[in-house]
Amino acid sequence: MKRLVQDERPLVAIMVDGDSISARAGDSLATALALAGRLRLRASPNAGAPRGAFCHMGVCQECVLHVDGALRQACLTPVRAGMAVELRGVP
């Protein structure tokens, strides 16, 4: 029987549109946001339709958002304590 290994990485606080959420240090930002119930990451420029993480490997660009003032792909950005994330224009 396999023994489950407990995740011992620390929980850290990140700010998402001014709200503090807890996430595991080192998880992708897309994973942390999804676990916090934030699936809408941006709106499409033409129709305003909701967009979120799709490929989780940096190809589709659907998860681009503002992290500490710069555009970053959430699926490729590791969580670290104190990061500031903005989901601009997402209802």
Buried (B, 14 or more C-beta within 10 A) or exposed (E): EEEEEEEEEEEBEBBBEEEEBEBBBBBBBBBBBBEBEBEBBBBEEEEEEEBBBBEBEEEBEBBBBBBEEEEBBBBEBEBBEEBEBBBEEBE
